Amino acid sequence: MKHIFQFIAALAICAAAITGAKAQAPQFDDVQKLAATRQIIERFYVDTIDGHHVTDEAIRAMLRALDPHSTYTDAEETRAFTEPLQGNFSGIGIQFNMLDDTVRVIQTVAGGPSEKVGVLPGDRIMLVNDTAVSGVKLPQNDAMKVMRGPKGSDALLKVLRRGVADTIEFRVVRDDIPTYSVSSAYMADSVTGFIKVTLFSETTADEVRQAVLKLKKQGMRDLIIDLEDNGGGILGAAVEMAGLFLHKDDLIVYTEGRNAPTTHYRNQSEGIMTDGRLVVAVNQYSASASEIFAGAMQDNDRGVVVGRRTFGKGLVQRPVPFPDGSMIRLTVQRYYTPSGRCIQKPYTAGDEDEYNADMMRRYRGGEFTSADSVHFADSLRCTTLKLGRTVYGGGGIMPDIFVPIDTAYFSTYYRNLVARSIIPRFTNNYIDNNRRTLKAEYPTEDAFIKRFEVTGAMLDSITAMAERDGLPLDSAQFATSLPAIRSIVKGLIGRDLFEQSTYYRAVNHLDPIYRRSLDLLQQRQDYTTILPD
């Protein structure tokens, strides 16, 4: 112990010499204390340590003491976090599922490297550069890492194809693969468009712009923007996307912080859809950039927000990258909607467990089933900018029209089907056996949506597969969940044959928020009359 105290004193003297302070007593400031602790551990700890790991964990612990959204990521975690927000990554260009311990190609990216060399939907990838990705119980994320790599690098694939006895080899040159924010855009009826946005990345505003213009050409007058389960992303993407629906100079959001100037984000140019009615669909998992967009539409009286109160993530993180590829994302400001509402829900600094338990508290408190369970203090009352409607701050965006969770199709049997991946396993096998026939019978997406039906024989095959997997049939529960099962089977088959948008066209009617949004617009009332008082 004497040696340790001598070591600390020596560190203090060295630190004082560097800073020019008097080197008479071992008085540390906080920075010196942290540095000394690291050196003490390295020199005296009983076992060999990984110094980098200790430092990483110390940084994480410091940030956890601040707020729930200040974070540290190592180099690999940083890459995984930033790739979706950049709008592209380098890889082989496939969409795949990991089912029955096998990588099955669902679709190839149009014009991507795999499509160019002849990889087809339904192919099973066994090896990538002599690394087994099937039959080795590899997690899907790990399989994805094997297939991704630097642009221009080779990926030698060994593929099993139905009807071909031996494996087929493909040499794929990895390239930039776009990641899309808009997963669906279609006409819900003759004048109502639907756009599903799954995240906010560098390309989101352009994707939404293109979708709006495409739907306008098809006769769209009104629009549903679906942000359910959208956890957010880049602030700039939300601002640009909001600008598509607002007039020039309309306020979209502003930020305030202790050491950062207040910044107002106004629309820089006239939007491409400033007329026509707009519904923004949200739920409890819509967060961050989703809440900025929804709040901007609500406060500017541009759109009606439908669904359930959003997550309440309104803290601005500033990324601070380090030379080794790691990064701190430090909270520096808070988001405020145009009417002055703070989006961030309350939290206790350093109590991450309490913050993470909030969603369960909301569920148990009845918030997902009744709007009356949500109470706001009068001090949180604000008014919208044009019509003067009452809205409340205090965390998240409260919708204008509340829609409770619909559990009509839920059953324990259905939950177990999902848990065992029975439905996607069945649809993969079904498409493998019938792809050519299906393509011939349903040459277009519209033909598939209008005419394809899930047959009784298909349903029998699903329950038989479940039986073989140890899940006995419960006829009553199966009947309860049958509408959902039929729709999801149709959606998964349609997604494989056409695109992701086909899935939503098949299943959206199961979503009560979608149904309420569409019903609201189909009333064809004057726009201001559908806005609640």
Summary of the structure (lengths in Angstrom):
residues: 533
radius of gyration: 27.1
end to end distance: 71.7
largest distance: 88.9
contacts: 1639
relative contact order: 0.09
helix: 41%
strand: 21%
